[in-house]
């Protein structure tokens, strides 16, 4: 099978590898669509994210969907020809976090496209059957691949306890901010304010449900939220950028007794925080990492038409053009999400 490998020199090379054979509890998936995540671009550009370093050839891509080509001997409920989205983290199942259902916090996770574990930039992937989620006829392959970031947005809105009638403010109009907006609307939020530095992303947010937007290079995020809410502030504020978080703006945008949820992963994330403001306004400041138990709800919402995410994908390139796709994902400020089509 054909693969696109990121080498130790951080260059893509095409390599023929043996097609994997699924274990008894696995399915073999012929990949069709894989999203380009900011983490993928970061590994390609810098060769590391925090403690995770590209030291050996690595397949990138963890937002993926495909069609089952073979099933292991002990697999039930899945058949050849089923279209599936692959949940990218294989967890231990025995640690405290796994036993509590918080498997996104498992310290022993093998996560796709995170060194040293390969991702989905290959024609075929063998993967645990319990992490292959069947897609209904009404959910496309692209949406299946985007279930991974959408599940992240759903997890974040669950962390923030977004409910009916809530006002939500989101700092960041990229992939994570966009799926969080969709998740918040599906959870019952009636007013959503989005801030970003790219006008085209703000325009698209308005087209898909944002009630107000602000370019934070030209305007003030917290002041916009305050004005929109007549001085009350937002019930839940999300930080969804890959830049150094502006915690002061997040805190100022939240109502008294409100919640701030941090999702974005930045290179430089150590910031000063006004603890007194958090205390006197009794704010909940929460972290949200990946997701747990959200793939099923994500697919259900897409099937029911309660959320739309395919608009987030701006462009698709075949695997043969992976280098060009990554260059565009890095350089095109207007693009929210790039996709790789496998097998074309």
C-alpha positions as CSV (number, residue, x, y, z in Angstrom):
1,X,0.0,0.0,0.0
2,X,1.0,3.6,-0.5
3,X,1.9,5.9,2.5
4,X,3.0,9.4,2.9
5,X,5.8,9.4,5.6
6,X,7.1,12.4,7.5
7,X,10.9,11.7,7.7
8,X,13.2,12.6,10.5
9,X,14.3,15.6,8.3
10,X,10.6,16.7,8.3
11,X,10.0,16.1,4.7
12,X,7.3,14.0,3.1
13,X,8.3,10.8,1.3
14,X,6.1,8.3,-0.4
15,X,6.7,4.8,0.7
16,X,5.3,1.4,-0.2
17,X,4.5,-0.6,3.0
18,X,2.9,-3.9,3.5
19,X,-0.8,-3.8,3.9
20,X,-1.6,-4.6,7.5
21,X,-3.6,-7.7,8.6
22,X,-6.3,-7.0,11.2
23,X,-5.9,-8.7,14.6
24,X,-8.9,-10.7,15.9
25,X,-10.4,-7.6,17.5
26,X,-9.5,-5.2,14.7
27,X,-10.9,-4.0,11.4
28,X,-8.9,-3.2,8.3
29,X,-10.1,0.2,6.9
30,X,-9.5,1.5,3.4
31,X,-9.0,5.1,4.2
32,X,-10.9,7.8,2.2
33,X,-10.6,11.1,4.0
34,X,-8.2,12.5,6.6
35,X,-8.2,16.0,8.0
36,X,-5.1,18.1,8.4
37,X,-4.9,19.2,12.1
38,X,-2.8,22.1,13.4
39,X,-0.8,19.4,15.3
40,X,0.0,17.7,12.0
41,X,1.3,21.0,10.6
42,X,3.3,21.6,13.8
43,X,5.1,18.2,13.5
44,X,5.8,18.9,9.9
45,X,7.2,22.4,10.6
46,X,8.9,22.0,13.9
47,X,9.3,18.2,14.5
48,X,7.8,18.3,18.0
49,X,5.0,19.4,20.2
50,X,6.0,19.7,23.8
51,X,7.6,16.3,24.8
52,X,6.5,14.6,21.6
53,X,9.4,14.6,19.1
54,X,9.6,13.2,15.6
55,X,12.7,11.0,15.9
56,X,11.6,8.2,13.4
57,X,9.5,8.2,10.3
58,X,5.9,9.0,11.1
59,X,2.6,8.9,9.4
60,X,0.5,12.0,10.3
61,X,-3.3,12.3,10.3
62,X,-5.7,11.5,13.1
63,X,-9.0,12.9,11.8
64,X,-10.0,10.0,9.6
65,X,-12.8,8.0,7.9
66,X,-12.8,5.1,5.5
67,X,-14.5,1.9,4.5
68,X,-14.1,-1.5,6.2
69,X,-12.2,-3.9,3.9
70,X,-11.8,-6.8,6.4
71,X,-12.8,-7.7,9.9
72,X,-11.0,-9.7,12.6
73,X,-12.2,-13.1,13.6
74,X,-13.7,-11.9,16.9
75,X,-15.3,-8.7,15.6
76,X,-19.1,-8.5,15.8
77,X,-21.5,-5.8,14.6
78,X,-19.2,-4.5,11.8
79,X,-19.1,-5.7,8.2
80,X,-17.0,-5.3,5.1
81,X,-18.3,-2.2,3.3
82,X,-19.4,-0.3,6.4
83,X,-18.3,3.3,6.3
84,X,-16.7,4.3,9.6
85,X,-15.0,7.2,11.4
86,X,-12.0,6.1,13.5
87,X,-11.6,7.4,17.0
88,X,-7.8,8.0,17.2
89,X,-6.8,7.1,20.8
90,X,-6.1,3.5,22.0
91,X,-6.3,3.7,25.8
92,X,-5.2,1.2,28.4
93,X,-8.6,0.6,29.9
94,X,-7.2,-0.2,33.3
95,X,-5.9,3.1,34.7
96,X,-8.0,5.2,37.1
97,X,-9.0,7.6,34.4
98,X,-10.2,4.9,32.0
99,X,-12.1,3.2,34.8
100,X,-13.8,6.5,35.6
101,X,-14.8,7.0,31.9
102,X,-12.2,9.8,31.5
103,X,-10.2,7.9,29.0
104,X,-9.1,11.1,27.2
105,X,-6.8,11.5,30.3
106,X,-5.3,8.1,30.1
107,X,-1.5,8.4,30.5
108,X,-0.9,5.3,28.5
109,X,-2.8,6.2,25.3
110,X,-1.5,5.3,21.9
111,X,-2.7,8.3,19.9
112,X,-2.7,8.4,16.1
113,X,0.0,10.7,14.6
114,X,1.6,11.4,17.9
115,X,5.2,10.1,18.1
116,X,5.9,7.2,18.0
117,X,2.4,6.1,16.8
118,X,1.5,6.3,13.1
119,X,-1.6,8.0,11.8
120,X,-3.8,7.6,8.8
121,X,-1.9,8.9,5.8
122,X,-2.0,5.4,4.3
123,X,-4.3,3.5,2.0
124,X,-5.1,1.0,4.7
125,X,-5.2,1.2,8.5
126,X,-5.8,-1.7,11.0
127,X,-7.6,-0.4,14.0
128,X,-9.5,-1.7,17.1
129,X,-13.1,-2.4,16.1
130,X,-14.5,-0.7,19.2
131,X,-13.0,2.6,17.9
132,X,-14.6,2.3,14.5
133,X,-17.9,4.2,14.4
134,X,-20.4,3.4,11.7
135,X,-21.6,6.4,9.6
136,X,-25.2,6.6,8.6
137,X,-26.1,7.1,5.0
138,X,-26.8,10.8,5.5
139,X,-23.3,11.5,7.0
140,X,-20.5,11.9,4.4
141,X,-17.0,10.6,4.6
142,X,-15.7,14.2,5.1
143,X,-18.0,14.6,8.0
144,X,-16.8,11.3,9.3
145,X,-13.3,12.5,9.4
146,X,-14.4,15.8,11.0
147,X,-16.1,13.8,13.8
148,X,-12.8,14.0,15.6
149,X,-12.6,17.8,16.0
150,X,-16.4,17.9,16.4
151,X,-16.1,15.4,19.3
152,X,-13.6,17.8,20.8
153,X,-16.1,20.7,20.6
154,X,-18.8,18.5,22.1
155,X,-16.5,17.6,25.0
156,X,-15.7,21.2,25.6
157,X,-19.4,22.3,25.7
158,X,-20.1,19.5,28.0
159,X,-17.2,20.6,30.3
160,X,-18.7,24.1,30.2
161,X,-22.2,22.8,30.9
162,X,-23.7,24.8,28.0
163,X,-27.5,24.6,28.1
164,X,-30.7,26.0,26.7
165,X,-30.8,29.8,26.6
166,X,-27.1,30.3,27.3
167,X,-25.0,33.1,25.8
168,X,-21.6,31.7,24.6
169,X,-18.5,33.6,23.5
170,X,-15.7,31.8,21.6
171,X,-12.3,33.3,21.0
172,X,-11.0,31.6,17.9
173,X,-12.7,31.0,14.5
174,X,-10.6,28.1,13.3
175,X,-11.5,24.4,13.3
176,X,-11.8,24.1,17.1
177,X,-13.7,27.4,17.5
178,X,-16.1,26.4,14.6
179,X,-16.9,23.0,15.9
180,X,-17.4,24.4,19.4
181,X,-19.9,26.9,17.9
182,X,-21.8,24.1,16.2
183,X,-21.7,22.0,19.4
184,X,-22.9,25.0,21.6
185,X,-25.8,25.7,19.3
186,X,-26.8,22.0,19.4
187,X,-26.6,22.1,23.2
188,X,-29.1,24.9,23.3
189,X,-27.1,28.1,23.2
190,X,-29.2,30.9,21.8
191,X,-26.6,33.6,21.4
192,X,-23.0,33.1,20.2
193,X,-20.2,35.7,19.8
194,X,-17.0,34.7,18.0
195,X,-13.7,36.6,18.0
196,X,-10.8,36.0,15.6
197,X,-8.1,37.9,13.7
198,X,-9.2,36.9,10.2
199,X,-12.3,38.6,8.7
200,X,-13.1,35.8,6.3
201,X,-13.4,33.3,9.2
202,X,-15.7,35.7,11.1
203,X,-17.8,36.1,8.0
204,X,-18.2,32.3,7.7
205,X,-19.0,32.1,11.4
206,X,-21.8,34.6,10.8
207,X,-23.0,32.5,7.8
208,X,-23.2,29.4,10.0
209,X,-24.8,30.8,13.2
210,X,-22.7,33.3,15.0
211,X,-24.9,36.2,16.3
212,X,-22.0,38.7,16.6
213,X,-18.3,38.7,15.7
214,X,-15.3,40.8,16.4
215,X,-11.9,41.1,14.8
216,X,-9.7,41.1,18.0
217,X,-6.9,42.9,16.2
218,X,-9.2,45.9,15.6
219,X,-11.7,45.6,18.5
220,X,-12.0,44.3,22.0
221,X,-13.4,40.8,22.6
222,X,-14.6,41.4,26.1
223,X,-16.1,44.8,25.3
224,X,-18.0,43.3,22.3
225,X,-19.4,40.6,24.6
226,X,-20.3,43.1,27.2
227,X,-22.1,45.4,24.7
228,X,-24.0,42.5,23.2
229,X,-25.1,41.2,26.6
230,X,-26.0,44.7,28.0
231,X,-23.2,44.4,30.5
232,X,-24.0,41.0,31.8
233,X,-21.3,38.9,30.1
234,X,-21.4,35.4,28.5
235,X,-22.5,32.3,30.5
236,X,-19.6,30.3,29.0
237,X,-16.5,31.6,27.3
238,X,-14.3,29.3,25.2
239,X,-10.6,29.9,24.3
240,X,-10.1,28.0,21.1
241,X,-6.9,29.4,19.5
242,X,-3.4,28.1,19.1
243,X,-1.9,31.4,20.3
244,X,-0.9,32.5,23.8
245,X,-4.2,32.7,25.6
246,X,-5.6,36.1,26.5
247,X,-6.9,35.0,29.8
248,X,-7.8,38.5,30.9
249,X,-10.1,38.9,27.9
250,X,-11.7,35.6,28.7
251,X,-12.3,36.4,32.3
252,X,-13.6,39.9,31.4
253,X,-16.1,38.4,28.9
254,X,-17.6,36.0,31.4
255,X,-20.6,36.9,33.5
256,X,-20.3,36.8,37.3
257,X,-20.7,33.1,38.2
258,X,-19.9,32.1,34.7
259,X,-17.4,29.6,33.2
260,X,-14.3,29.9,31.1
261,X,-13.2,26.8,29.2
262,X,-9.6,26.5,27.8
263,X,-9.3,24.3,24.7
264,X,-6.5,25.7,22.5
265,X,-3.0,24.4,22.8
266,X,-0.4,27.1,22.4
267,X,3.4,26.9,22.2
268,X,3.7,29.6,24.9
269,X,0.8,29.1,27.4
270,X,2.2,30.4,30.7
271,X,0.3,33.6,31.4
272,X,-0.4,35.8,34.4
273,X,-3.9,35.5,35.9
274,X,-5.8,37.9,38.1
275,X,-6.8,35.4,40.8
276,X,-8.8,38.0,42.7
277,X,-11.1,38.6,39.7
278,X,-11.7,34.9,39.4
279,X,-12.5,34.6,43.1
280,X,-14.7,37.7,43.5
281,X,-16.7,36.8,40.3
282,X,-16.8,33.2,41.4
283,X,-15.7,32.0,37.9
284,X,-15.1,28.4,37.0
285,X,-12.0,28.1,34.8
286,X,-11.7,24.7,33.2
287,X,-9.5,22.8,30.9
288,X,-10.8,20.6,28.1
289,X,-8.6,18.0,26.4
290,X,-9.5,15.9,23.4
291,X,-12.8,14.0,24.1
292,X,-14.3,11.0,25.8
293,X,-17.5,9.2,24.7
294,X,-18.5,11.9,22.2
295,X,-18.2,10.1,18.9
296,X,-21.6,8.5,19.2
297,X,-23.3,11.8,20.0
298,X,-21.4,13.6,17.3
299,X,-22.7,11.2,14.6
300,X,-26.2,11.3,16.0
301,X,-26.3,15.1,15.8
302,X,-25.0,15.0,12.2
303,X,-27.6,12.4,11.2
304,X,-30.4,14.4,12.8
305,X,-29.3,17.6,11.1
306,X,-28.8,19.3,14.5
307,X,-25.3,20.3,13.5
308,X,-23.4,21.0,10.3
309,X,-19.7,20.6,10.0
310,X,-18.8,19.9,6.4
311,X,-18.5,23.6,5.7
312,X,-15.4,23.7,7.9
313,X,-13.5,21.8,5.2
314,X,-12.1,24.4,2.7
315,X,-10.1,22.2,0.3
316,X,-9.2,18.7,-0.5
317,X,-6.0,17.4,-2.0
318,X,-5.0,13.8,-3.0
319,X,-2.4,12.0,-0.9
320,X,0.1,12.6,-3.8
321,X,-0.2,16.4,-3.1
322,X,0.3,16.2,0.6
323,X,3.2,18.7,0.6
324,X,1.2,21.3,-1.2
325,X,-1.8,20.7,1.1
326,X,0.3,21.2,4.2
327,X,1.8,24.4,2.7
328,X,-1.7,25.8,2.1
329,X,-2.9,24.7,5.6
330,X,0.1,26.7,7.0
331,X,0.0,29.7,4.8
332,X,-3.7,30.3,3.8
333,X,-5.1,32.4,6.7
334,X,-8.6,32.2,5.1
335,X,-8.7,28.4,5.2
336,X,-10.2,26.7,8.3
337,X,-9.5,23.1,7.4
338,X,-7.7,21.1,4.7
339,X,-8.4,17.5,3.9
340,X,-6.4,14.7,2.3
341,X,-8.3,12.3,0.0
342,X,-6.7,8.9,0.1
343,X,-6.7,6.6,-2.9
344,X,-7.1,9.3,-5.6
